[in-house]
Structures are given as structure tokens and as C-alpha cells.
Amino acid sequence: MKYLKKSLDGKVPYYSKMITDGIILNANESAFETPKEIIDILKEKLDTIDLRRYPDTDNTIIREALAKNYNIDVTNITCGVGSDQLLDCIFRSLIEDEYIIACNPTFSMYKEYASYTNGKFIDIDFLPGFIYDTKTIIKTIKEKNPKLVIICSPNNPTGSYMEREDLETIIKTTNGVVLLDEAYSEFYKSNYDLAIKYSNVIVLKTFSKAYALAGIRLGYAISSSDLIDTINICKPPYNLSTLSQLIASIAIENKDLYKENIEKIVKLKDELYDSLKALNLNVNKSYSNFVFVKLNDRIFFHLLENKIYIRRLKYNDEFYYRINTGTKEENEILIEKIKEAL
């Protein structure tokens, strides 16, 4: 890559192999398909759209549907191609050689986006049991005066949840922006209203997880109108397809169709946690749709041989694994194969 700019030396393109068979538990996708009723409504509305035309660059349909759902103003919402595009916009619009604080381990792309803007990334390790070290976060905020503090809650990959009181303490302490990533909040609870209560908070959410719509790539941010305008400066025009906006609006307008599946996913995740705990494995309590467990390589490669895919992550020179819950049958096969390798 001889034309690559110097600040990106050593980086390689992101790659994730497309897996179409086996038991796929490595991407935190929904264990259940998109409700049939959502697809039926989409089919009814397909004749109403004109694919010759560029999509609405203001994402009006989906923003209005989200505003109604959260009882907030449309000016407090912007949408992107997944949360990833919005993260890119947030970093490019806010960060230039400034400090960023995040917990460790957390979503790996935060650090990637920071590197594109010369951000000075500061990792705050979790306490034992992957509990947020709020005291150290606050101490570091006071020492470094970061432009951005990132809290992923529930956290990817540990499943940890930060209590509202601690969130508010961090928000009140910093002079910068607090980014609260709530990609998994539907599986526990949300603090999205903090983005309306405080002018320096951005809450990120997505349709990829609980709404079983990872394929449409649609995420959104809730924040003050000033911060939404700031994010939109770096957002490309016509970023969301007409179809993705339509599907997401149908989903949020019919969110009750997802309630049963979300409850099933939480129950299955808890059962998976209990099954791993019963095998005396070091597994973390999770408030999401996945578990975070310490396994040896023998188990991981045995699962691979049986086409069972989980996410491998290195933390403090040891390997941990993030396993999103599958169906009951998939989870039973997973546990059976882990027992074989023990």
C-alpha cells in the first residue's frame, strides 16, 4: 500500500469471513429471525417507493418514527449506516490530537477511529469481575481533561453494565463529551434520556441486535440538537438507502412484535451462563445477549472443527471468548461440544 498516508502505517483493511453454515455465535446477532409480520408489512409498502430516486438525505421517515418512540424532537436524532458510521462521524467532528477515555476491553473500533484522528486513547482497565472502575475513570478525567469519554453499557465484550448514578457522576465531572454506546440496551435497560437531560451526552443505538436487522445496517444517535448538528457535519449525503429507512421505521413502529423474542434471548443467555458456570468455567455475568468466558485453545479449536463459531479476544495476555446466545438447540450443541473438549 505505497500510497497510504503515514498516519495509517501498519494498518490493514478490516476483514471478516462470511459464514453461511454451522452454528454462528460470533457476531452478537439475534438468535431469532426478523418477525414475519415485519416482512409482511414491508412487502405491502414496497410498491409505494420509487427506487429511481435518491433516498431522503434527512432520513425523515425513520427519524420521525424514532422521535415518536422516545417522545423527543427529531432534531435530537441522526442516523447512520450502523453505529459504525456515526462513530466515524463523531470522531472526525470532535477529535484532533485530543484525549479519549474508554474502558478495557471494549468495542475495538473505538481505538481504530481514534487513530484516524490522531486521538490519544487512554484505556481504563475493569476491576476484577469486569466491574467498571468508576473512581479511576473520574480521576483520569480530572487529570487529562479528555474531549471524549466512551462508556459502552452493556459493554461489548464483557457484558458489564454501568449504573445510572455512576454515569451521571462521569457526565457531571467531564468538560468533554460522554458517548454512551447502548447497542445492547434492549436486553437490559436504557439510559437514553441522559442525552436529553445533559447537553454533552451522545447515546448510540442500533437495529442490528435486538431488532434482528443487522443486514440493513442502520444505527442512530440521540443527543442535543447542537451535538447532532456537529455529527452531521461529517455525515455523507444520502447515507441510508430508501429500503433501510423504510424497514427500520416499520420495526420501531411495531416494536411490540420483538418483545417476546427479546425475553427469550435474555432467558437463553442466562441459561447459557448457568451451563458454563456448571462446568466450572470462568464466565462473566452479562446484561446483554452474549456471555464472556475464559476458555483454553483446545476448546476453541474443537468448536471450530464442529463448525461452531465464537469470538476470540485477547485480554491481559490471556484468551477470552465472547459467545452470543443461539437458539436452545444451538446452545445445547455448544455445551455438548465444550464438554467433549474439557
ZILINMO-V885876 format. One record per residue. N is the residue number from 1. RES is the residue in one small letter. NEAR is the number of other ideal C-beta (glycine too) atoms within 10 Angstrom. D_FIRST is the distance of its C-alpha to the first C-alpha in whole Angstrom. Layout:
# ZILINMO-V885876
N;RES;NEAR;D_FIRST + N;RES;NEAR;D_FIRST
This chain:
# ZILINMO-V885876
1;m;9;0 + 2;k;3;4 + 3;y;4;6 + 4;l;10;6 + 5;k;7;9 + 6;k;5;11 + 7;s;10;13 + 8;l;11;10 + 9;d;8;9 + 10;g;6;10 + 11;k;12;10 + 12;v;7;9 + 13;p;5;11 + 14;y;9;14 + 15;y;5;16 + 16;s;7;20 + 17;k;6;22 + 18;m;4;24 + 19;i;12;28 + 20;t;5;31 + 21;d;7;33 + 22;g;13;35 + 23;i;20;36 + 24;i;16;33 + 25;l;25;33 + 26;n;19;30 + 27;a;15;29 + 28;n;20;32 + 29;e;17;33 + 30;s;20;37 + 31;a;19;39 + 32;f;16;41 + 33;e;10;40 + 34;t;22;40 + 35;p;18;44 + 36;k;9;46 + 37;e;11;47 + 38;i;20;44 + 39;i;13;43 + 40;d;11;46 + 41;i;17;46 + 42;l;15;43 + 43;k;9;44 + 44;e;10;47 + 45;k;13;45 + 46;l;10;43 + 47;d;6;45 + 48;t;7;45 + 49;i;13;42 + 50;d;6;40 + 51;l;10;37 + 52;r;5;37 + 53;r;8;36 + 54;y;10;34 + 55;p;19;34 + 56;d;14;36 + 57;t;12;33 + 58;d;14;36 + 59;n;25;36 + 60;t;12;40 + 61;i;18;41 + 62;i;26;39 + 63;r;21;40 + 64;e;14;43 + 65;a;20;44 + 66;l;23;42 + 67;a;16;44 + 68;k;12;47 + 69;n;12;46 + 70;y;20;46 + 71;n;8;48 + 72;i;16;46 + 73;d;12;45 + 74;v;17;42 + 75;t;14;41 + 76;n;21;40 + 77;i;24;38 + 78;t;26;34 + 79;c;23;32 + 80;g;26;29 + 81;v;18;27 + 82;g;21;27 + 83;s;24;28 + 84;d;19;24 + 85;q;19;24 + 86;l;27;27 + 87;l;25;25 + 88;d;22;22 + 89;c;22;25 + 90;i;27;27 + 91;f;24;24 + 92;r;16;23 + 93;s;17;27 + 94;l;21;28 + 95;i;23;26 + 96;e;11;25 + 97;d;9;25 + 98;e;17;28 + 99;y;20;29 + 100;i;26;28 + 101;i;24;31 + 102;a;24;30 + 103;c;25;32 + 104;n;15;31 + 105;p;22;30 + 106;t;22;29 + 107;f;19;26 + 108;s;11;23 + 109;m;15;21 + 110;y;22;24 + 111;k;16;22 + 112;e;16;18 + 113;y;19;20 + 114;a;22;21 + 115;s;15;18 + 116;y;14;17 + 117;t;18;20 + 118;n;11;20 + 119;g;22;23 + 120;k;14;25 + 121;f;19;25 + 122;i;18;29 + 123;d;13;30 + 124;i;20;33 + 125;d;13;34 + 126;f;19;37 + 127;l;13;40 + 128;p;6;41 + 129;g;9;42 + 130;f;20;39 + 131;i;14;41 + 132;y;22;39 + 133;d;15;40 + 134;t;19;41 + 135;k;12;43 + 136;t;15;40 + 137;i;24;38 + 138;i;17;41 + 139;k;13;41 + 140;t;18;37 + 141;i;22;38 + 142;k;11;40 + 143;e;10;39 + 144;k;16;35 + 145;n;12;36 + 146;p;25;33 + 147;k;20;32 + 148;l;23;31 + 149;v;27;33 + 150;i;24;32 + 151;i;24;34 + 152;c;23;33 + 153;s;28;37 + 154;p;23;37 + 155;n;27;34 + 156;n;23;31 + 157;p;26;31 + 158;t;29;35 + 159;g;25;37 + 160;s;24;39 + 161;y;21;41 + 162;m;21;41 + 163;e;12;45 + 164;r;13;45 + 165;e;8;47 + 166;d;16;44 + 167;l;20;42 + 168;e;16;45 + 169;t;16;45 + 170;i;20;41 + 171;i;20;41 + 172;k;11;44 + 173;t;16;43 + 174;t;21;40 + 175;n;10;39 + 176;g;20;36 + 177;v;23;35 + 178;v;25;35 + 179;l;27;33 + 180;l;26;35 + 181;d;26;33 + 182;e;22;36 + 183;a;24;34 + 184;y;26;36 + 185;s;23;39 + 186;e;22;41 + 187;f;22;42 + 188;y;16;44 + 189;k;13;44 + 190;s;16;43 + 191;n;20;43 + 192;y;19;42 + 193;d;15;45 + 194;l;20;43 + 195;a;28;41 + 196;i;17;44 + 197;k;11;46 + 198;y;16;44 + 199;s;13;42 + 200;n;19;39 + 201;v;26;38 + 202;i;26;35 + 203;v;23;36 + 204;l;26;33 + 205;k;26;34 + 206;t;25;33 + 207;f;26;35 + 208;s;22;32 + 209;k;25;35 + 210;a;24;38 + 211;y;25;38 + 212;a;21;37 + 213;l;21;34 + 214;a;17;31 + 215;g;12;30 + 216;i;20;31 + 217;r;19;28 + 218;l;28;31 + 219;g;23;31 + 220;y;24;33 + 221;a;25;34 + 222;i;26;38 + 223;s;29;38 + 224;s;18;40 + 225;s;13;40 + 226;d;10;39 + 227;l;23;36 + 228;i;20;35 + 229;d;13;35 + 230;t;18;32 + 231;i;21;30 + 232;n;15;31 + 233;i;9;29 + 234;c;15;26 + 235;k;22;27 + 236;p;11;26 + 237;p;8;28 + 238;y;11;30 + 239;n;18;27 + 240;l;25;30 + 241;s;16;31 + 242;t;16;35 + 243;l;14;35 + 244;s;22;34 + 245;q;22;36 + 246;l;21;39 + 247;i;23;38 + 248;a;26;38 + 249;s;20;41 + 250;i;23;43 + 251;a;25;42 + 252;i;17;43 + 253;e;17;46 + 254;n;13;47 + 255;k;14;46 + 256;d;8;49 + 257;l;17;48 + 258;y;21;45 + 259;k;11;48 + 260;e;11;49 + 261;n;18;45 + 262;i;19;44 + 263;e;11;47 + 264;k;15;47 + 265;i;26;43 + 266;v;19;45 + 267;k;12;47 + 268;l;20;45 + 269;k;24;43 + 270;d;14;46 + 271;e;15;47 + 272;l;27;44 + 273;y;22;44 + 274;d;10;48 + 275;s;18;47 + 276;l;22;44 + 277;k;14;46 + 278;a;10;49 + 279;l;13;47 + 280;n;8;47 + 281;l;18;43 + 282;n;12;42 + 283;v;23;41 + 284;n;21;41 + 285;k;16;43 + 286;s;30;41 + 287;y;19;41 + 288;s;30;39 + 289;n;25;38 + 290;f;29;37 + 291;v;27;38 + 292;f;26;36 + 293;v;22;37 + 294;k;14;37 + 295;l;22;37 + 296;n;12;36 + 297;d;10;33 + 298;r;10;36 + 299;i;20;37 + 300;f;17;33 + 301;f;11;33 + 302;h;17;36 + 303;l;24;35 + 304;l;13;32 + 305;e;10;34 + 306;n;16;37 + 307;k;12;34 + 308;i;22;34 + 309;y;18;31 + 310;i;23;31 + 311;r;17;29 + 312;r;14;28 + 313;l;15;27 + 314;k;9;27 + 315;y;16;30 + 316;n;8;31 + 317;d;5;30 + 318;e;9;32 + 319;f;13;31 + 320;y;21;32 + 321;y;22;32 + 322;r;24;32 + 323;i;28;35 + 324;n;26;35 + 325;t;28;39 + 326;g;22;39 + 327;t;14;43 + 328;k;13;46 + 329;e;9;45 + 330;e;18;42 + 331;n;21;42 + 332;e;14;45 + 333;i;15;43 + 334;l;22;41 + 335;i;16;43 + 336;e;11;45 + 337;k;17;42 + 338;i;22;41 + 339;k;11;45 + 340;e;11;44 + 341;a;16;42 + 342;l;12;44
